[in-house]
């Protein structure tokens, strides 16, 4: 350890934080638990290095996201400014000032951004054309991949390649060869996360060509055998616990004898495994039979039997699962392995060919994707394998390489970092910060084992040093103790990939929270099976949401007090303090609907997964039957949807017309057989429209077809009226947008478009632009992934009983970084599928990794809560939950048996429930638990409450009082004449009502846009009676404005123009702005929410920099003390000077506006105004057009300034930013 300065007594950092700030001289890994202040430590470390004389450009700081990089720069900027203000030594102050100037160009960025910098600088080392463009659109990338694969596939067919035919046969169906294409694209994506994908692909067949026996096979010994041993160990433990209960009562002797026999069977299997007698093991499990469990009639025996049988049943399941590992004799499994080798070899060869063709196509078009950035950077840095001038340059330049969120780095990224850090014989200069317990990005191919390897090695200072930050400064002890209780029993090296030991356990770092029992964690569970005459709750999801809504109403209405850290006092909870965390966005629309009923304001950005949205599924189904109506599921979905609107009874009536054929035939038969009826008329109208759409699909572009469908069905109007209508509208618009992009590719036709949509569905890509819902005080909803790095006073973790998702394991192939590829082999003659040994081994490894990530997601979710935590889920009934959880009761070890945690068809609540069964608080819920459990002494406390349909309905009725219907008011006959007179009355000043007395220049200037209306002295104002666009002009209002959702699109030019004006207003005068200072300013404005990041990207920064190079721009900088910017004004003008035909007397208008800027000299004024219009033509044409367009507006500005300042406006300039011109008036 290096010499660390003594920590001052008034320093608030902990000892381990202080060490992380100052330790140096070796590679350092900081394992920072949730809420431990790792970002603060990282920033302080950078500042201390700068104070010691290091320059900011000699540091490489890698973050996981662009937002994190911006935050890091902003924190360092603030710290440097403070250091400048506090430093008395002039030389040190100048050093800090210099670092502040270098900060905009410092290497503080994502790894992708750093890679881009490397490539821009050293592109010549790999002969790369530097004039490339990044491919950031998923649609563009996917379409290009599809095009390349189609060409490659057709070449194989034309060549009559037998190996390719066998590959296609193995992975495709008898209807389509799409399966093999999916395989190649998936394998390509997976391989590209490897530092050397070609070499990785070349070794995929190694596990298929070995000559060893089954028992000698490395996959069996390293993966399959240990898992079998673990399962048998757990089964023996469960049977022994059941046996102990059975032996406690002589009346249970039959059960005891049966379990004795089964224990002997398990011990025999364990012995065969230990001896590697795989043939004997196979024969034993094939003949293994569990006996019939005896029946007991006496109450006391039945009660004890209910304790014994679940334990025995769990053991039985574990043992019977062994049969799946040995579906046929070991010798046959090895023969199958060898027969699979040619298929795997061709699979690897086709993937390599695709990789090459795809790369060539991208480079020919001057395109790179994000994965290219990493691979090209690695090629540049490693050269021939011993380094290059680029790696030497960066190793010499960077004094330290700091990596944030190191647990999310993959092998390729690790290789890049290797070539920029110091070489092994020098002192290490890598500073890595992260928390492997929060590694939840496997879908981005993050590899947490990199962190784990260093975590274990650095414990003994083998290659570096390890520092653990365990103190949590975020949460109450209630939250931390509950989290520790759960994870001390769940997480270890086998499941979770790292031990949750004393070093990992959370420690309370903020002791100022007032003590209160009200903050104990609560489990809210809904019983799905509960008899009731009235079925008011549709399903478990709605039931869980209603429980959540009721609990939130209770918190708000009772003024539940939470502690405000800033104010250092308690305050009542608000909706904004509450966040709902969900595993996916699937149920977000249900949440919106339920919470709307309860009057709870909600803020949801991504309403739900795009393709799970009902409106998208409906339209995609309609496209499918337009392409081919002989598809039962899409057809029925459309008929049942609001587009047609048939009921289930009507669907059944149609089916009766033809019970055996496709449903479309039934529709046709019903239409042909039946006489006119309301149902027949509906079917007739549908068939007519369907035939029309099918005809239009042959000749119309897909975007046009979609708009035609929207118009014919009025479906847009319908969805807008539903809950979250704006989101639904945006979803449908996004579908058209993607269709437009699709049409620009080489693909054509509805069938190919539907296939493209299906591809995006498989990849779970969200095509819709999320609509932000800005609500000041609202409950927020987000996924667990989106919540990472954030904290909230009160957290509800929803859908905790949702089964884990393992769709990837249902495919015929599976991949793993170290073990390669496993396939299911299809026997051509019999068309039977067999799991190969690599497939089984990789499946077990991937299952453990997937469950480990689910466990880490649970950790992330629990540690988001600052003060109060709720977990919401549902079971069939209380007995079902107890049966699921009770296997954790008899454990003697603190950590649950792996087999109890490695349950594929499990849920988060299953895990949590098992960890709570040995805690004393569970006795209040399950009294039977107290009779036979091993109690855990733990400081955590929790409450569990059960809800059912009846209790929810009762609470709802008490909470939501019925709304009294308004009484109808009927006017007496005697009042009718008077009423008619009132309705016929005409207001004498009608014209005045068609304008407003309050006008803005930005509205009035529209009147100047038509040069034909301009007169030589003053504009000829439009007549009041002339109709104008109501949403653009305020001065004439004879139409209603369009609904807001019809006005919203992607960022408008007006929004970008407003943002540009804001930047011009905020630029400091006195010195010319640079690219870097401008970027910092825009980032600051985005942070302060002047405009969004999306709009910021659209601002033309070059035009702003151009302006300050002009004479007028230089004049502004030189006259900064007399320049006025964004100056508001108001003045009165008579309406008859504005509008023709406005003859009412004494009708002044209050005109208001904002002048971009002017220079107030001693005896004159210089006025200037910025415009961001897109204008085209020659310079003379542009000048004429702009003079005509803005003459009236600038005249109003001049009149206002001259009247207010009593000085003449001598010079007026219109600054045109787009064409970079200045027009003098």
N, C-alpha and C positions, 0 to 999 in steps of 0.2 A: 504494500500500500504506500502511495506517495505521502509526503508530508502535507497534512491538512491543517489549515489555520484554525486556531482556537475559536470556538463559537461564542460570540458575545452573549452575556446573560439576558439581554433584552431581545435576543433573536427568537422569532417565532417558529423557525424551521425545526423539525425534529432532528435527532442525531443522524439518522439514516438519510434524510433529505440533505442535510449539510454535507454528508459524505458524498452523495450523488452529485452535488454541485461542484465540489472541489477535487475529488479524487481524479488522478490521471496517471499516465505512464504505462497503461495497459488497456486492453480491450475491456469494456465495462458493460455488463448487462444489468439494467435496472428493472426488476420485476415489480411493477407498480399496480397494486390492487385498485379496485374501483374507488373513486373519490379520494385518492391519495395525493392529489396535487401534482401529477407528473408534468403537466404542461408548465406550471409555475416553476418547477425545478429545472426543467429544460431551458426555459427563458433565462432564469437566474444564472445557470451555468454559462450560457452564451455571454451574458453581460459581464460576469466575472472574468471571462477570458478576454473580453475587450478591454476591461479595466487593467488587465495584466499586460496589455500591449498588442494582443492579437488583433488582426484586422478582420472585418466581417467577410471580406472576399476570400479569406483563407479557410473558411468553414463551409462544409457541405451539410445542409440540413434537409433531410428528406422526410416529407410528411405523406400521409395516406390520401388526403383529399386536397383540392385547391382551397377549399374554405379553411382548412387547418393551416395551410401555408399562409394565407392572408392574415389569419389571426396571429400566427407566430410573428410575422413582420410587424403587425400593428403593436403587439406587446413589446417587441424589441425597440420599436420607434419611441414608444412612451417611456420606456426605461432609459433610453439614450437621452431623451429630452430632459428627464429628471436629473440624470447624471451631469449634463451640461450646466443646468441651473445650480446644482449643488457643488460643483467642482470649483475650487479657488485657484488651482494651478493652471496657468494659461496654456501651457504645453499639453497638459492632459485634456483640457477643454477643447483645444484644436483637434486632438486625436478623436474625441467623441463626435465633434462636428463633422470630421472627415468620414467617420463610420456612418453617420446619419445620411451623408451625401451618397455613400456607396450602397446603402440599404436597398434602394429600388432594384439594383442589378445584382444583389447578392444571390447566391445559390441556396435559396430557401423555397423549395417547391416540391411538387410530387416527383416521383422517380421518372415518370413519363416526360415531364417537362425538362428534367435534367438530361435525359436521353436525347431529347430534341436539341438541346444546347450542344451536346457532344457531337451529334451528327452534323449540325450546321457548321461546326468548327473543323471537324476532321473527316468530312465526307469523302475526300479524295483517297483516303487510305483503303476504301473498299470500292472505289470507282463508282460512286453513287452520284447521279445527277442531283445537284442541290436544289433544283427548281421543282420540288415535289409539293403535293398538297395532301393534307391529312384526310383520311376517310373517317368521318365521325358519325355518319348516318348508317344505322343498322340495316335499313332497307337497301341502301346501295351495296353494302358489303354482302348481304345475303343473296341479292339478285346476281351479283357477280360470281359468287360461289356456285349458285345453281347453274349458271350459264357454263362455267368451266366444267363442272361435273357432267353436265349433259353431253358436252363435246367429248369428254374423256370416255364416258360410258359407251357412246355411239361408236367410237373408234374400236373399243374392245369387241362390240358386237360384229362390226364389219370384219374384224380380224379373225372371227370364229375362235376366240381364245377359250379353250376348254376350262382352264383354271378359273377364268372369270365367270364362266357359266356356273361352275360349281360353287363359287363364292356367292353369286346371286341367288342360287337355289337354296343355299344355307340360311340366308338372311332376309329373303323376300317371301311374299305370299304367292299363291297361285293366281292372284288377281293383278298384282302390281310388283314392279321391281324397285319401288321406292325404299324398301328396307335397306338395301345395300348402299344406296346413296346416303341415307341417314347414318349408317355405320361409318362410312368414310369421312363425312363431315364432322361427326362427333369425335372420331379418333384424331383427326387433324387438329381440332381445337384443343384436345387434351395434350397431344404431343407437343404443341407449340409452347406449353408452359415449361417444358424441359430445356435446359441450356443447349443440349445437342439433340434436337428432335429426330434427325435422320439416324443417328447412331442408336437412339432409343427404339425407333421402329425396327431397325435391323436386328435387334435382339429379342423381338417379341416371340419368336418361335422357339427360343431356347428351352423353355419349359415343356415343349411338346416333342422334343427329339431325343431326350435322354434315354440311356439304356438301363437305368437302375430299376429296382423293383418298387412296388407301391410303398412298402414300409421304408425303403431307403430314400424315397422322393423327398426333396427338400421342402416342398410345399406342404406335404403331409406332416413332416416332422416339426416344421416351424409354425404352421398356422392351424391345421385341422386337428391334429392330435391334442395340443394344449386346450383347445376349445371343448373337445369331447371330454377331457379330463375335468375341466371346470364344471361342466354340466353334470357329470356323474357325482362329483364331490357335493354339489348343491343338492342333488336328488337324494344322496345318502343322508345329508344333514336333515332334510325335510322328513324323510322316512323315520329317522331316529327320533325326531321331535314327536312325530305321530305315535311311534312305538312307546315313548315315555308316557304319553297320555293313556294309551291303551293298557299299559301295565299298572296304571294307578287304580284300576278297578277290575276285580276278577271277572265281573260280568262281561268285560270286553275281550275275553280270551280269544274268541274267534278272529276278531280284528287283529289282535296281537300276533297270532299265528300267521295270518295272511301277510302282514307287514314283515314278519321275520323272513318269510320265504322271499319276498321282494327285495329285502335288504341283501340277502344272499345273492340274488341275481345281479344286483348292482355291483357288489364286491367282485363277482366273477368277471363282469365286464371291465372293471377297473384293472384287474390283474392281467387280462388279455391285452389291454392297451399298454400297460407298463412293459409287457414283454414283447411288444411290437408283433404280436400274433394277429395280424390283420385278417387272415383267413378265418381263424377261429372266432374273432370278434364279429365278422360278417355273418357267420353261421349262427352265432348266438343271438344276435339281434333279429335275424329273420324268423327264428323260432320262438322268440320271447313273447310270452303272453302274461298279462296281469290277470289275477283271479277276480272273481265277482265279490264285491264288498258286501259283507253280511248286513242284513236288516236288523234293527233293534226297535222293540216296541215300547218298552218301559220308558217313561218320561225322563228319568235321570240318565238312562243309557242313551236315549236319543239326543239329549243335550250334550253329553260327552262326545257322542259320535259326530255331532256338528263341528266339534273342535278338531277331530282327528281327520275326517274325510277330506276337507279342503287341502290339508298339508299333503296327504297321500295323493290327491288328484294332481297337485302341482308337480310332485315328483314323477308321477306317471307321464305327464306331458313332456317333461324334460327327457326322459328315457326314450319315449316313442319318437321324439324328434331325431334321435340318432339314426334312424332308418333312412332318413333323407340324405345323410352323408354317404351311406353305402347302398345305393339303389341296386347295384349288381356286384358280382364278385370282383375283388381287387385286380386280378389278372385281366379281366375284361375291361376294367376302367383304364388300365395302362394301354391296352390295345386301342381303345377309343381315343386316348390321348395322341397316339402316334398317327392314327387316321386323320386327326384334326390338323396336323402340322401343315399340309399343303394349303389348307384354307386360310390359316393364320399367315402363312408366308405371302399368299396373294393379297390378303387384306393389307398387310404392311406395305407391299409394293405399290398397290393402288393408291394408298394414302400418300406415299412419297411422291408418286407421279402427280397427284392432285396438288400437293404442296408446291412442287416445282412449277406446274402450269399456272396456278393461282398467283404465285410470286411474279412470274414473267408477265402476266396480264397487268398486274398492278403497276409494275415498273414501266411497262410500255405506255401506260396512261399517266405516268407521273404521279402515282398515288401510293401512299403508305397507310397502314392501319396502326393502331397502338401497339400491337404485338410486334410489328416490324421495328418500331422504335427500340424496343428492348433487345431484339436479336441483332440488329445492325450495330447498336451500341456495344454489345458484347463482342461482336466481330472486330470492331474498331479497337477496343481496349486490349483484347487478348492477342491480337495479331496471329502469329503462327503457334500460339500456345504458351509463349514465354513473355508476353507483354508487347507493347508497342510504344511509339513515341507519345501516343495519346495517354496511355496509362502512366508513363513516366511523368508527363506534364501534370496530370491530376494528383499523383502521389506526392510530387514535389510541391504542388500548390496548396493542397489541403492539409492543414495542421490537425484537423479532426473531422471525422465523418459522424454526424449525429443522425440517428434513424428513429423516428417516432412510429408507434404502432408496429413494432418489429414482428409481433406475432402473426401479422398478415402478409409477410413477405413470402414469395415462393422461390423455388430453386434457381430459376432464371435470374430473378432480381438479386438473389444472394451472390450469384456469380458476377454480376455487374459491380456490386459493392466490393467484392474481393479485389477487383482490379483498380479501385481508386483508393483503397486503404493502404496503410503501410504494410510492407512485406513482413513475413513471419519473423525474420531475424532482427527486426527493429522493434522498439516498444510499440505496443498496439495503440491505435488511435481511433478505434470504433467505440462509439457510445450509443448503445441500443436501449430503447425504452419501450415497454409494452406490458401486456398482461395476457398470458396464454389462456387464462380462464375466460377471456373475452374475444377469443378468436372465433368468429362466426361467419367467415366469408369463404367457405369452401367452394361456393359456386363461382368465385373468382379465382379458384385454384390456389388459395392461400395455403401455406404449409406450416402449421404450428409446430411440427417436429423440429424445425430449425431452432426455434426458441427453446424448446425442451432440451435439445442436445446441449446447448450452451448453458442452460439453467443447471443441468446436472453436472456438466464438466467444470463450470466456473465455481461451483460450491467448494471445490478443493483447489481453486486458483489454477486449474489446468487450462491454460490458454487465455485466461482473463479472470476478472473478478465479478462477483455477483452481489448486488445490493437489493434488498427487499424493502419496499415501502408498503407496510401493512396498515398503517393508520388511515382510517377513513374520516375525512373532514366534512363529509356531505350529510350523513344520515344519523338518525337517532339509534341508540343502542337496540331499540325494539326491532328495527329493520335488520341491523347487523347480526344480532343474536339469532334471529329466525333464519337468516341466510346461512350462518355458520351451522346451525342445527341440521339444516337440510344437506349442505354440501360436505360436512364431516362424515356423513353416512353414504353419500352418493359418489363422490369424485375421488378417484385414485388413478394409478398408472394404467389400469386395465380399461376403465371407462372414464373418460375425461382427459386421459393421457398425461395427467400430472397429479401428484398427491396433494390433497387438501389437508396439509399438516399445520403445525403451529405457525410456520413461516407464512402460510397462505391464508390463514384465518384472519378475518377482518377485526380490526381493533378500533374502538371509538376514539376519534381524534378531536371531536368537537363536543366538549362536556357541558356546554351551556344550555342545552335543551332542558326545559323544566320537566321534572319527573311526572308521569301520568300513566295510569293503566289504560287510558282511552286509546293509546297508540299501539296496543298489541295487534299483531297481524291477524286478519280475519279471512277465513275460508267460507265463501258463499256457494253452496251446492244446491242444485236443482234436481229434484226427483222426477225423472221423465215418466215413470210408471206410477200413476196415481189416479185412482178411479174417481170420476166426477161426472155428473150428468151433463154439465155444460162444458163444452170444449172451447174455452176462450183463448187458449194459447196454442198456436199452430205447431210449434216444434220446440226442441230444446234450445235452439239459438235464441228465439224470441223470449223464451222463459228466462234464459240467462241475462239477456239484455234488460228485461223488466226488473229483475232483481237488482241489477246494477243501477238502473235509473232510480228505483225506490231508495236505494242506499244513498245515492248522491243527493236526492231531494231531502233525505233525512239530515245529511251533513249540512246542507245549505240552510234549511229551515231552523235547525237547532243552533245555528251560529257556532258550529264546531270550531274550536280555537286552535290555530297553528302558530308556531313560533316564527317570527320575522327576524332573520339574522341581522339584517341591516338596521332595522329599528330597535333591535334587542328587546323586543316585547311580544306578547301574544296578540293576535288579531283574528277576527272571524275569517273563516275560509271563504274563498270565492270560486266561481266556476273555473276561472283561469288557473287555479292551483291544481286542478284535477286533470290527469291524463289517462286515457285508456290505451293499453298496449295489446296488440293482437298479433298472432303468428303470421297471418296473411291479411290482405285487404278484402278477402272474399265476403265477409259479413258486414262491411261498412255501410252499405245501403240499408240493411236491416237495422243497424244501430241508429242511423239517421232517422229512420221511420219511427222507431220506438221512442227515441228521445224527443222527437217532435211532439208525440202524443203527451209526453210528460212536461212539455214546455221547457225543456232544458236546451239552452243554446249550444250548438256544436260547431267545431271548426275541423273540417276534414279536407285535406289537400288531395290525396289520391283516393278517390271514392272507393275503388276496389280494383282488383285485377281487371285490366281492360277487357280481355276476352271472356271473363266471367260475368260481365255486365249483361243484364237481360236483353237490352236493346241491341247490343252487338251480336249476341247469340241468335237473336231473332232474324236480323238482317242477313247474317252469314248463312243461316239455315235457308232463307229465301233464295239467296244466290245459289246454294247447292241444288235446290230443286228446279231452279231455272236452268241450270246446267244439265241436271238429270233428275226428273221427278220420281224415278223409281228408287227412292231412298226413304225408308219408312220414318226414321227418327226425325230428320229435318222436316219432312212433310207434315207430320203430326204436330211438330213444334210450331210451324207456321199456322196451321189450321187452328191450333189452340190459342195462338197469340192474338193480341188486339187487332192485328191486321185483318184477320178473318173473324175471330171471336167465337168459335164453336165451343160448346160445353163438352164435358166428358160423355154425357149421355148421347149427345149428337154424334160424337166420334164413334161411339159403340153402334149406333143405328146405321151409320155408313158402313162399318165393318161387316154388318149382317148381310150386306149386298154381295159380299165375296169374302168368305172366311179363310180361304186357303192361299190366295195369291198375294202379291204386293199390295200395300195399302192404296197406292195410286190406282191400281186396277179396281179396287173396291170403290174409290171415289168415282171413277168413270162408270162403273156398273150402276152405282146408285143414281148418278145423273141420267143414265140412259133408261133406267127402269121406272123411276118415280115420276109421279105427276107433280105439277107445280105446288109447292108448299113453301113456307118461310125458309126452311132448311134447304130445300132444293134451289130456291132463288139465290141463297148465299153461296151454295156450291157452284151454281151456274156463273155467278159473277166472278168467283175466284178462278174458275177454269178459263174464263174469257180473258181475265187479266194475265194469268199465267202464260197463256199462249201468246199474248201480246208482248210480254216481257221476254219470252224465249225468242221471239222474232227480232225484237230490238237488240237482244244480246248478240245476235249474229252480225249486226252492222254498226252498233254504237260503241264508242269507247266506254270502258267500265265506269269512269267517273260520271259520265253523262247518264249511263244506265242507273247508277245509284241515285242521282238527283231525280231522275224520272220516277223511280220507285218511291222516294220520299214524297214527291209531289202527288203521285197517284194515290198513295195510302194515307197521306196527311200524318205520317208517323212522327215527323219532327214536332208537329203541333201537339201530338199526344204525349210524347215523352217529356216535353217541357213542363207539362202540368203535373208530372209525377214528383215525388220527393227527390231532391238533388237533380232537378230538371236541367240546370245549367250544365252540370257534369255530363248528363246523358246526351244533351245536345252536342257538347264538345266531342264526346266519344264518336257519335255518328259523323260529325264533320271530319274527324281525324281519319275515319275509314275512307272517306272520299280523297283526302289528302294523300294517303298512302297509295290509293289506286292511281292517282295522278303520277306519283313517282314510279309506280310499277309500269305504267304505260310508256315511260321514257326509256325503259330497258329493252333488251332484245326479245323479251317474252311477250306473248300476245294471247288473248283469249281468256274466257271466264274460267275454264277448268284450271289453267295454270295459275290464275290469280287466287282461286280458292286454295290450291295447294300451297301457294306462298303464305296465305293467311294461316293455314294449318301449321306450317313451319314456324311461324312467329308464335303461334299458340304453344307449340312444344317447347320453344325457347323461353316462354313466359315473358316475352318482350311487351312492354306497355307502349302502345302506339299513340295513346292520347296525351295531349299536353294537359298536365294537371291544372285545375282551376283553383287558385288559392281562395280561401274564404276568410277574408279579414274580419274577425269578430273580436272586439276588445275584451269581453268577458265571456268566455265560452270554454266548455270542456273540449279538450283536444284528443284526436284519435290518430295513432300512428303505429306502424309495425315495430317489432322489437329491433329489427335492423336499423330502422330510421332513428330510433331513440338512443342508439349507442353514442356515448360521450355527453349525453344530456342528463339533466336531473329535474325532478318535479316533486313538489310537496306531498302530493297524494297520488298513488298509482293503483289502477285496477288492471290486473293481468287477466285477460279474457280468454275464453275458449281453451282452458287448460286441460280439458279431457279430450281434445281433438287427437286422434291417432296420428302417430308419426307418419310422414309421407315417404314411401320408398318406391316411387314409380320407376326410378332408374334400375332397380333390381328386377323389374319385370321384363326387361329387354333381353335379347339373345346375346348380348355382349356386355362386358363390364371392364373398366380400366382402373389401374392403380399405379402410382408413381414408381414404386420399387419393384412390384411383382409383374408389371406389364399388362397383358390383356388376357381375359378369360372369355371363352365362347361356349355357347350351347351348340353341340354338334347335331346336325340333322341327317339322319340316315336316309339316303336318297330312295332306296327301294321301298322302305316302309313308311317314310315321312314321319319318323319318330324323333323327338328331341331328347338329347342327353346332355346333362351338365358335365363338362370336363372337370378334371381335378383343379386346374388353374381357376376356372370359373367359381368353383366352390370355395377355394382358398381366398380369392379376391373378394368374393361376396361376404365372407366372414370378416375380413379386414375392413371392408367398406362399411359393413353394418356397425362395427365398433366405432369407426370414425364418425359415421352419421349420428349415432347415439351420443357420442362424445360432444359433437357440435350442438345437438339438441340440449344437452346438459349445460353447455356454455351459454346458449341463448337464454336458458332459465336463469343463470347467474347474472347475465346482463340485465334481464327484466327485473329481477328482485332488487338489484343495486341501483336502479334508477330512482327509487323512492327515497325521499329525504326524511319523511316523518310517518307516513301511514301507508300500509300495504294491504291490498285486497287481492285474493285469488278467486276467480269465478269459474265454475265448471258444472258438470252434471253427470249423474249416474242413473242407472235404471231405478234403483232404490237404495236405501241405506244398507241393506243386507248385501247387495252387489258390491258396494264400495268396501264394506268390511271384508268380504271374501277376497277382493283384489289386494287389499292392504295387509291382511293378517299374516302373510308369510314373513313379514319383517318383525313379528312379535318375539319369536323365540331365538333371534340372533344373539350370540354372545359377543361377537366382534362388533366394534363400533361401525365399521364399514359393511354395508350389506353385501351378501354374496353376489358375485358378478352375474350369475344366471338370473338373479332377481332384477338386475339393472339392464341386462342385455335382452330385453323383451321387445321383439320387433313390433308386435301389435300392442304398443303401450302408449302412454301419454305422460305429460308433465305431472299431472295430478296423481297418476298412479305412483310415480316416483315419490312425490312429496308426501302422499298418504302413508307409504311404507316407512318413511323416515320419521313420521310423527307418532306411530303406533306405540313406541316405547316411552313416550313422554307423558308425564302425569296429567297434562291438560287434556289428553285424549280420553281419560276416564269419564269425563262429563258427557261425552258423546257415545262411546261404546263401553258400557259397564263391564261387558264380558272380557274386555281387554285387560282389565286390572287383575283378573284371576290367574293369568298365566304368562304375563309379560316380564321381560327383564327391563327394569326401569332405567332410563338414562337421566343422570343428574346434569341438567343444562339450564342456563339462565334464561333461555328463550321462553316466551309465552305467546299463545295464540288462542283464537276462538273459532269454533266451527259451527255454522248454523245451516240447517236444512230448510229448503223451501219447496213447496209443491204448488200445483195449480190452485188449490183451494186457498192457501195462505197468500199467494200472490194476488189472486182475485180480490180477496178481502182487503189487502193493503191498497190495491189500485182503486177500489171503490171508495175507500176512505181518503185517498190522496187526490184523486181526480173527480171532483164533484161534477155531476151532470150539468150541462149547459141548458139553461131554460130557453125554450123556443120563444121567439118574440111573438106577441099577439098581433093578429091581423087588424089593421085599422081600416074601416070602411067609411067613406065620407057620406054624410046624409044627403039625400036628394036636394035639399034646399040650398046646399053649398055648391052644386054643380055649375050653375051659371057664373058664380063668382070665380070658381076655379078655372073655367074656360077663359074668362076675361084675363085672369092672371097669366095663363099660358100664352095668350095671344099678344101680350104686351111687348112692344118693341122699344128697346133702350135707345134714347136719342143720340147718345155718343158712341155708337157702335164701333166706329173706326178706331176710336181711342182704345177700345178693349182688344183690338187685334194687334196692338203693339204693347210694349211695356215702357214705363217711364224710366227704366233703368237699363241702359244699353252699354255694351262693351265695344271698344274699338275692334277687337278681334271678331266681333259679330258684324259690325257695320262695314268693316273693310271688305266683306264678301260682296258688297254692293259695287265695289270697284273692279271686280274680277273680269267683267265683260267690257272690253275696250270700246265696243260700239255704243255703250251707254255714257261715255265720257264727253263732257262739254269742255270748252276752252277755259272757263273760269272756275266753275264748280261742277261737280258731278251731277248728272241728272238722276235723282233718286227714284227708285222704283215706286210704282203706285202701291198704295196700301192694299188695294183689291187684288194685286197680282200674287199668285200663289208661289211660295218658295218652300224650300226643304225645311221642315219644322225642326229637325234635329241639328241643323247647322245654323239656323237663324232664329234669334229670339224676337226680332222686331215684328215679325208677322207670324201669328199663331192661329191659323185656321185649320190645322190638322193636329191630331194627337201624335205625340212622339212615339217612335218605335220602342217596343220593349227592350230592356237593356241587353237581354241575351241575344237579340238579333243584331246588336251593334258590336258585340265582342268578337274579335278575331285575334290573330297573332298581333304582336306589337305594332300599333299604327304609326304612320309617319309622323302624326301629330305628337304622339308620345315620345318618339325619338327626338323630335324637334324641341319639345319642352325640356327633355333631359340635356340636350346640347346647350340650350339657353342657361340652364342651371349651372353647368360646368363653366360657361363663359362668365357667369356672375360671380362664381366662387374663386376663379383663378387669381392668386395674389398679384397685384400690380407692382411695378418697380423693377422686375426682372423677367426676361423671356422664359416662358415655360419650356421644359424639355419633355421628351417622350416619357422619361421615368417619372418626373414630378407630376405630369399629367395623369399617368397611370395610377399613381398613389392617390391623387385627388379623387379620381373616379371611383377607386376602390373604397375610399372613405365615404363618399356620397352613397354608394350602394349599401355600405354597412349601416349608415344612418337613415336608410330607407327613403332617400329622395327619389330613387327609381330602382327598378329591379336589375339584377345581374344580366337578364336576357336583353333588356333595353340597353344596358351599358355596353354590351358587345356590338351594338348597332351604331354607336356614336362614331362619327368620322373624326378620328383624332388628328389625322394629317391636315385636315382643313383648319382646325383650331390652331395648330402650330404654324400653318401658313399665314394666318391672319396676323399673328404677332411678329411676323417678318416684314409685313408691309409698313408703309409710312404711317398709315393711320394707327396700326398696332403699336408702332414705336412711339407715336405721339401719346397714346394712352399711358404707356409705361413712364414716359417722361413727365406727364401731367397728372400723375396718380392722385395728388392731393386735391385736384379740382374735378376729378372724374366722378360722375354719379351714375350708378348702374341699377337697373331694375327699379326705376322710380315710378311709383303709382301716381295717378292723377285723376281728378274728376272735374267736370265742367258742365254747365247747363247750356243747352241749345234748344231753340224753338223747334217743335216737331215739324212745322211746315217748311223749315229749311232742310229737313232730312227727307220727308216723304211727300211725294206729289199727291195732290188730292186730299191732303190732310187739312181740312178747313176749320176745325174746331179752334176757337181762340184760347189763348193762355194755356197752351199744352206743352210745357217745356219737357225736355228729356234730360235725365242725368246720365251723361256719358262718362264712363270710367275706362281706364286702361293702364297698361304698364309699359313705360318707355325703356327699351333695352339699355340705352345709355346716352349721356351727353357730357360735353366738356364745357364748363361754365368759366369763360374768360372774363376779363375786366369789363369789356363792353360788347361782347357778343357770345353767342352759343353755337357750338358745333354739335349737331345731332347725328347719331348713327343708330342703325337698326340691323339686326342679324336676320337672315332668312336661310332656311334649310331646304328650300324647294328643289325638286328635281327639274331642271330646265335644260333644254337642248337647242341647238342652232348655233349660228355664228355669234361672235361677240356683239355685233351691231343688233342682231335679232333679239338676243337675250336682253340687252340694255333697253330696247324699245318695249319689249314685253313686260319687263319689271317696272318700268316707268308707268306704263298703263295700269298695271295691276295694283301698285302700291301708292299711287299719287295721292288718293284721297286719305288713306291712313296716315301717311306722313304729314299731310296738310293739317289734319287734326292734332297730331303731336306738336307741330310747330305753333299752332294757335294756342294750345294749352301752355306750352313753355313760355311763349312771349307774354301771355296774359299773367302767368304766375311770377315770372322773374323780371318783367319790365325790361327785357333786352331782346334784341332781334336775333333770330336764328339765321346766321349768315351762310352756314354750310350744312348740307344734309347729305348723308352717305347711306346707301343701302349695301350692306356687306353680304354678298352671295357666297355661302360657304361651299356649296356643291360644285359650281363651276370655278370657284376661287376667283371671283371678280368683285370689284367695288364700283358701284354706280353712283355718280354724284348727281344731285338734283339742283 
